[in-house]
Amino acid sequence: MTATPSSIVEECHAASELPIRADLTAAHAHVWEKLAAPGTWWDGGERLAIAEIVGAALDDPVPIPPWESPSLSGRFSRNALLSSELQDAIYRLTVHAGTLTEEWYSKMRDATGITPQQWVEVIEVAISVTSVFRFSQLAGIERPAFPSPIEGEPLRQEQPSKPAKHHWVPVVHLEDMTPELAPFYDGLPAVPPVIRALSSVPSAMDTLATLSSAQYIPTREMIDLDWTRGTLSRRQIEFVAGRLSAHRECFY
Amino acid sequence: MMLRASSSANDMQVDLSLVRGEAAENEAVDHAPELARLVDTSVSDLNSLSAARSALVEATDDATMLDAAAVVANFEMMTRIADGTGTCHPSERLESMAEMTTSMGLDQFVSARS
């Protein structure tokens, strides 16, 4: 019987014999189901190729400096689906995100020819792989293998995204909410910039919401500064979050 | 910011240098040294990650260690979203954070966009 993306994740979690929460396993299984399936702007094979670059970057024992080209250094096998410029951009997003600048973003788009929405989807794939692999590494459990690509065309669904004051990428503002974004926008007086960042691709918003609710705090509980699952206190959660973000030199 | 807010909500003062510096035991964050070691080794000393994981489990339990691992995974995600999309804070929020970001040296990050 062929393993499904969900079963790949579920078997790794079950084999650990650790008390991994069912909602966390379900969240990782959900993003694994999407990982190599046709997306909004990339097909399944392209999404898997992006995922493989992210995985290779996370595994790089001695990352090269951000100003050097990992594709020229021979870190990746030849890939017909992604240009070397895009492979380099994915590596840098994965390993040196804190060094990215607006000038870099502009030059990267010129060199790769990708749209802002395609870049947002690259980020979605990167955060899926990074979340699943880093959790496995920290928990000391077996890392899920990548699923096989699923054939099909990308959805190519446009959103009314507009240039944004607080982002390089265009975003959908609250007043322009579409049915696809309603699950993430509805009822909110404002959407924090870091959440709005992926709004030009609703499927990426789904990935963010799914992972964040299971790995951090369910959205509806964010306002409760004493919220806990009975393990970490809210202060411990924020301490871990702040310390990791400082290591990554993420100002936001 | 959220660490400060969640501490204030409980009438606790938290020394925010805890986030970047030596993480000693303190009233606001239980098991701060063990949590910090898990985070630190996962970023820069993978050979010591297993020992850090065991120390946290010994101080707490498996479920707490797993939730800490999940929070790290989450902020590996959030940092890449923020830095990959050039997300920055609104100016009024930057002003309210100014003292904290300067004292912690966060304003020296390349990612300190405005």
Contacts between the chains, C-beta under 8 A, distances in Angstrom:
chain1	res1	chain2	res2	distance
A	18	B	62	5.4
A	18	B	66	6.2
A	19	B	62	5.6
A	19	B	63	5.1
A	19	B	66	6.9
A	20	B	66	5.8
A	21	B	63	7.9
A	21	B	66	7.3
A	21	B	67	7.9
A	24	B	66	7.7
A	24	B	70	5.9
A	93	B	80	6.1
A	93	B	83	7.9
A	93	B	84	5.1
A	94	B	80	7.3
A	97	B	79	5.9
A	97	B	80	4.7
A	97	B	83	3.9
A	97	B	84	6.0
A	97	B	111	7.9
A	98	B	79	7.1
A	98	B	83	5.6
A	98	B	109	6.4
A	98	B	110	6.0
A	98	B	111	4.9
A	99	B	110	5.2
A	99	B	111	7.8
A	100	B	83	5.1
A	100	B	84	6.5
A	100	B	86	7.4
A	100	B	110	7.8
A	100	B	111	7.4
A	101	B	110	6.7
A	102	B	86	5.6
A	102	B	113	7.6
A	105	B	86	6.3
A	119	B	84	7.6
A	120	B	85	7.1
A	123	B	80	6.5
A	123	B	81	6.2
A	123	B	84	4.6
A	123	B	85	6.8
A	126	B	80	5.9
A	126	B	84	7.4
A	127	B	76	8.0
A	127	B	77	4.2
A	127	B	80	5.8
A	127	B	81	6.3
A	130	B	73	7.3
A	130	B	76	4.9
A	130	B	77	6.0
A	130	B	80	6.5
A	131	B	73	4.6
A	131	B	74	6.9
A	131	B	76	6.7
A	131	B	77	5.1
A	132	B	73	7.7
A	134	B	42	7.4
A	134	B	69	8.0
A	134	B	72	6.4
A	134	B	73	4.5
A	134	B	76	4.8
A	135	B	69	5.4
A	135	B	70	5.8
A	135	B	72	7.7
A	135	B	73	4.0
A	137	B	42	6.8
A	137	B	46	7.8
A	137	B	49	7.4
A	138	B	38	6.8
A	138	B	42	5.3
A	138	B	49	7.2
A	138	B	53	7.2
A	138	B	68	7.6
A	138	B	69	3.5
A	138	B	72	5.5
A	138	B	73	7.0
A	139	B	53	7.7
A	139	B	65	7.3
A	139	B	66	5.6
A	139	B	69	4.5
A	140	B	49	7.8
A	140	B	50	6.4
A	140	B	53	5.6
A	166	B	87	6.1
A	166	B	88	5.2
A	166	B	89	7.3
A	166	B	90	6.5
A	167	B	85	5.1
A	167	B	86	5.4
A	167	B	87	5.4
A	167	B	88	7.7
A	168	B	85	6.1
A	168	B	86	3.3
A	169	B	85	4.8
A	169	B	86	7.1
A	193	B	87	4.9
A	193	B	88	7.1
A	193	B	89	7.0
A	193	B	90	7.3
A	194	B	78	6.5
A	194	B	81	6.0
A	194	B	82	5.2
A	194	B	87	5.0
A	197	B	81	5.5
A	197	B	82	7.1
A	197	B	85	4.0
A	197	B	87	4.9
A	198	B	81	6.6
A	198	B	85	7.2
A	208	B	77	7.4
A	208	B	81	6.9
A	211	B	73	7.9
A	211	B	74	6.6
A	211	B	77	6.0
A	212	B	74	6.1
A	212	B	77	7.5
A	212	B	78	7.7
A	214	B	70	7.1
A	215	B	70	4.2
A	215	B	71	6.5
A	215	B	73	5.3
A	215	B	74	3.7
A	215	B	77	7.5
A	216	B	70	7.4
A	216	B	71	6.0
A	216	B	74	4.2
A	216	B	75	7.8
A	225	B	5	5.8
A	225	B	6	4.4
A	225	B	9	3.9
A	225	B	10	7.7
A	226	B	6	7.4
A	226	B	9	6.6
A	226	B	10	7.0
A	229	B	67	6.3
A	230	B	63	8.0
A	231	B	60	7.5
A	231	B	61	7.7
A	231	B	63	5.0
A	231	B	64	4.2
A	231	B	66	7.9
A	231	B	67	4.5
A	232	B	64	6.0
A	232	B	67	5.0
A	232	B	68	6.3
A	232	B	71	7.1
A	233	B	29	7.9
A	233	B	30	6.8
A	234	B	6	4.4
A	235	B	3	6.3
A	235	B	6	4.9
A	235	B	7	5.7
A	235	B	10	7.5
A	235	B	12	7.6
A	235	B	14	7.2
A	235	B	28	5.6
A	235	B	29	5.3
A	236	B	29	5.7
A	236	B	30	6.4
A	236	B	31	7.1
A	236	B	32	8.0
A	236	B	35	6.2
A	236	B	68	7.6
A	237	B	67	7.9
A	237	B	71	5.5
A	238	B	2	4.4
A	238	B	3	3.8
A	238	B	6	5.4
A	239	B	3	5.6
A	239	B	18	6.9
A	239	B	19	6.9
A	239	B	29	4.7
A	239	B	32	6.3
A	239	B	35	6.2
A	239	B	36	7.9
A	240	B	35	5.6
A	240	B	38	7.9
A	240	B	39	5.9
A	240	B	68	5.6
A	240	B	71	4.5
A	240	B	72	6.3
A	240	B	75	7.6
A	241	B	2	7.1
A	241	B	3	7.8
A	241	B	71	5.8
A	241	B	74	7.3
A	241	B	75	4.8
A	241	B	78	7.9
A	242	B	2	7.7
A	242	B	3	5.3
A	242	B	19	4.2
A	243	B	19	5.4
A	243	B	20	7.6
A	243	B	23	7.6
A	243	B	35	7.7
A	243	B	36	5.9
A	243	B	39	4.7
A	243	B	40	7.5
A	244	B	39	5.3
A	244	B	43	7.3
A	244	B	71	7.7
A	244	B	72	5.2
A	244	B	75	4.3
A	244	B	76	6.9
A	244	B	79	7.5
A	245	B	75	5.4
A	245	B	78	7.4
A	245	B	79	5.6
A	246	B	19	5.5
A	246	B	20	4.9
A	246	B	104	7.8
A	246	B	106	7.5
A	247	B	39	6.9
A	247	B	40	7.3
A	247	B	43	4.5
A	247	B	44	7.5
A	248	B	43	7.8
A	248	B	75	7.6
A	248	B	76	7.5
A	248	B	79	4.3
A	248	B	83	7.9
A	249	B	109	4.5
A	249	B	110	6.8
A	249	B	111	6.1
A	250	B	78	7.6
A	250	B	79	3.9
A	250	B	82	5.7
A	250	B	83	5.8
A	250	B	109	7.3
A	250	B	111	5.6
A	251	B	88	8.0
A	251	B	101	7.4
A	251	B	106	5.6
A	251	B	107	7.6
A	251	B	109	4.6
A	251	B	111	4.3
A	251	B	112	4.2
A	251	B	113	6.9
A	252	B	79	7.8
A	252	B	82	3.8
A	252	B	83	7.4
A	252	B	87	5.5
A	252	B	88	6.8
A	252	B	89	6.8
A	252	B	111	6.8
